[in-house]
Each structure stands twice: as structure tokens, then as C-alpha cells.
């Protein structure tokens, strides 16, 4: 990473907020672990159809730190801009009826205007993981997104090949603990129900017999503990999911200490 930063002439103040990622799917890149060799990954993926299996991506969740960096470092603003454009085009960042306005601002000379609008959109700065198997009876497959404000859980529809319904927000204050379970290839979460919204609705094709509404949804009432206090997510990307949560906690500590 240091050699790449030198080649790209990334200022020293910017380097901690970018990292190398492996491109695994059209809408998903995985941050390399510290013990992984980028060249070995490139050679292993040499025969793939993609022109490259590696990409430089932002490694930052704090909107305040991003805003400060973009103002102080023009090169950082450019990288933030081009990644935001890509995320909007791929639907990671949901533009909705703002898409036309974003297209009008899609010029690097107007990067600050584009970013100011993009930051107001759902999904901006989030990392969305492929569907993970859970131990929740009504929701065997969940799409997990992590961002600065918390996690978002969406039921996965195999028929549609996408998340179904509106995501359910789980604020970080409701996530008491997380840890990687290497033996199970999973992330184990401990949730505090008192900090969750009073009623959650997850639309799912896996509707149990007690759900009767026309939207084919499972209504999760906390009084009945439908979302268990301990949730396990099995995923080949469990280590990266934990790394994201560790990073967000670290960035929150920067704000607490004034770093």
C-alpha cells in the first residue's frame, strides 16, 4: 500500500483513509487484510474477465472526517468524487429522483457540489455485504449493510436475486458486542432490544404462518423477541464485516478524543 501511495502521490495526511480492495462482485469489494499480498491476489485472478481484481477505495466512514479531508486535500476530494459516482451508477447509493441533478453535477470540477448532494442520499458511505445465512428462524438469509449510523438488515429474496422490502435500521447503540468466530466462519452479535425501534418490519419470502398481511412481511415485535438478542451471521466475508465494525468504533473514538 505504501508503494502505491507513493506512486499516486497521495499526501501523508490522506493515506490512512484509503486502502486496497479486492473486486469480488459487481457491487462488492473486500478490503485486503494486513497479511495478504496484493501481487499474489493479482496473479491468482489473472485469468478472470475483469481488467483488474484490485482497486483503491476509501477506508473511512466518518462524514465529518471525510468533509474535512475533501476541503483540505484536493486529491482526496477527487477520489471521494469518483467513488461516489461509481456507487450511484451501481445503485449502492440510492439516488432516486436526485439522479438527474447528480448527472448535471458529474464533473470533477464540481466535485464538492456532487459530494454535498451524494452525502444526503441513502446508502452513501455504506458497505453492503452479499446475503449471509443467519440463525433467525423467520429470516434465514439477510443482507447486511454497515455505515456510520449503524447496521441495516434486509431480507434476501432468492427469486428476485436482491434484497426485499425496506431495510431495518439497527443503530450502533443497539449492538452491544460483535466478534468473529473463525471456526463457524461467522460474526456473532449481541443486541440490546431496548435500543432498537419499537416495531420492525422485514419483508421476506420466508414468511412464517403467523404473518397475515398482504405485503407478505414478518413483523418483528420486540416484545416477542423475534429478533434474537444474539444473532449469528455466517458469511465468507465475516472477517471484513468485523473489520468494518472495528473501524467505525475506532473512528467514533477519534471524535471522542478530538483526534
N, C-alpha and C positions, 0 to 999 in steps of 0.2 A: 504493500500500500504506500509506503514512504517513497519508493522509486517512482510509482505512478504519480503521486502528488508532486514530486519534483519535476517530472516531465510535463505535467499540466500547469505547472507554476501556480499551484494552489497556495495562497498565503498561509502562513503558520496558524493564524487565528481561525482559519476556515477548516483545516484538515480534520479536527476531531469530529466534525459534523457530517462527514462523508465516509463511505466505506464501499468495498467491493461486494457485489451481489451476483449470485448465480441465477441465470434466467432458466426457470423450470417450466413455466407455462405462460400462455399469452398474458394473463393478468396476475402473475405471481413470480416474484423473485425472492430468493432466500439469501440472507446475509451470510457471508462466509464466516466460519468460526476461526478463532485465532490460530489454531493449529493446522488449518487447511492451506495447501499450496495452490495458488491460482493457476500456475502453469500446468500442474498435474490435472486440474479440472478441465482446462482448455484442451489438453491432449486427449483426455477421456471422452470429451464431447466433440472431437474433431470431425467425426463423420455425420454429425447432425445437420439438418437442413438449415438451421439458423446460422447467420453470418458470424455470430459470436455467442458464447454462452455466458459471458461476463459483462457486467455493466457497473458503472459508478453511480451510486444512488445516495440520496440524503440519508443520514442516520441521525435524525433529530425529530422530536415530537413537540417540543415546547413552542407554541406560536409566538410567545414573547421573544424567545431567543432567535427564532427564525427572522422575525421582523427586524430585530436589531442587526443581525448579520447582513440581511439584504440591504439595509440602509448604509452600512459601513463598508461592505465589500461588494463591488460591482460584479465580480466573477461569481460569488455565491448567489447573487440575485439572478444571474443568467442560468445557473444550474437549477435553482428552485423553479424558475420560469419554465424551462424546457421539460422538467419532470411534471410540473402541473399540467402543461399542455398535453403530455402523453397520458396522464391519468384521466384527464377529461375525455380525451378521444377514446380511451378504452372503457369508460364508464365506471372506473374506480371512484372518481369524484363525480357526483351526480349533479349535472348542470341544469337539467330540467329546462324551464323557459328562459334561463340565462345563457343558453348556448349561443344564440345569435350575438348577444352582447360580448361574450368571450371571443367569438371568432373575429369580431371587429377590433378587439384589443390584441389579437395574436401577432404581435410584433415585438421582438426583443427590446426595441426602443421604448416600448410601453409596458415593460415587464412589471414595474411596480403597480401600475393600474390593473393589469391582468391578475397579479397575485392578490391584490386587495379584494377583488371580487371573488377569486377562487377560494380564498380563506373563509368566505361566508357560506360555502356550499357543503352539503352533507358528504362525508367521506374524505374531505380534504385532510391529507397527512396521515390517514389511517393505513394500517396494513391488514388486508383481508386474506385470510387463510383458506385453502381448499377445505371442503367438507371433512369434518372429523367425527369419528364414532364416539358417542357419549354413552354413559351408563344411566341416562334418564329414560325411563320406560316409554314415555309418550313421544320422545324426540330422539330416536336412535342416531340421527345424523344432524350435526349442527355446523353452520358456517360462522366462524368467529372472526370479528374484526376488532383490532385494538387500536386505540388512539389516545390522545392526551386526556380526554374527559372520562374514559372508561372503556369497557368492552361492549360490543353489540353482538347479540346472538340471533341468528336466523335459522329457521328450519330449512333443510335441504330437500328439494324435490328432484328425485331421480328422473321422473318423467320429463320435466322441463329442463333438466340439466342446469339448474340455477337455484338460488335462494328463493323461498316462497314467503310472501307477505312482508309486512314491515318488520325491521329488526327491533329487538327488545334491548334497550339500553341498560347496562349494569355499571353503575358508577364505581370508581375505584374504591370509594369508602365502603362499598359492599363486598369487596374482595379482601378478605382478611389474610389470606395466605395462598401462595402458589409454590409449587415445587415440581421439578422434573423427576419422573420415575423411569429410569433407564430400562429397568427390567421389563416394564409394561409398555415402553415407548409411548408414554402419556404424560400429560400435565394434570396434576391433581390440585383442585381449587377448593378452598373453604370459604363459603359465602355467609354473609350476615344478612338474614332476611329483613331485619329491622331497617336496613339502609336501602332496600330495594323499593321500587314503586309499589303501591298498594295492590295493583292488579296488572298482570302481564298477559298479553295475548300473542301466541306464536302460531302462525298458520302452518299447517303441516299435513302432508298426505297420510301420515301415520296417526290418524285420529282415533282415540280410544272410544269405546262405546258410550261413555258418559258425555260426550260432546255432541250438542244437538243443533248448533246454529248453522245457518245456511252457508256461512263463509268457510265451513269445514275447518274450524280452528280449535285448538286446545287452549282453553282459558286457564291460565295458571293462577290460582288463588293461593296467596302465601299462607293463609290460614290452614290450608290443607297440605302445605309443604310440597306442592307439585314440582317446584324447582328445588332439588335436594340441597341441604346445607353443604354437602360435599359432592362436587361434580368432577368427574374424570373425563378428559378428552384424549382419545387415542389418535395420534397423528404422526406421520413420518417427519413432520416439521415441529415436533413438540419442543425440541431444544431452542429453536428460533422463537417460538411463541414465548417461552420463558425469558429468553434474552430480551425480547421487546418489552415485556413487563418489568424486567430489571432495569432497563434503560429509562423507561418512563419514571420509575421510582427514583432513579438517580437524578434525572432532570428536575423532578419536583424538589429534591434536596438542594439543588442549586438555588432555587428560588427561596427556600427556607433559610439558607446560609448567606444569601446575597452574592453567590459566586458569579 
